[in-house]
C-alpha cells in the first residue's frame, strides 16, 4: 500500500510542476556570460501562477486525495 501512495504523490508532484508556466530570460542571455546553474530554487523563483494554473493544481490535488483515500480504504 505504501508504494502506491508514494507513486501517487510522485505523479501528482510531477503533474503540478509540468503545468506551471516558467518565465524564461532568453532575451537576456549572453553567450559570453554563462548563466548560473539551474537549481530547484531558481526554477521555483521563475514560476508564475495564472488563474487557470491554480484551478488545475487544485483539481490534481483533489483527484490525488480521492485516490489516496480509496487506496487506504481498500487495504
PERA-V828808 format. One line per field, one symbol per residue. ss: DSSP state (A for helix, B for strand, O for the rest). phi: phi as a letter, one per 40 degrees, with the letter a starting at -180 (. if undefined). burial: + if it has 16 or more other C-alpha atoms within 10 Angstrom, else -. Layout:
ss: ???
phi: ???
burial: ???
This chain:
ss: OAAAAAAAAAAAAAAAAAAOOBOOOAAAOBOOBOOOOOOAAAAAAOBOOOAAAAAAAAAAAAAAAAAAAAAAAAO
phi: .ccccccccccccccccccccbcbbccccbccbcccccbccccccccbbcdcccccccccccccccccccccccc
burial: ----+--++--+---+---+-----------------------------------++--++--+---+-------
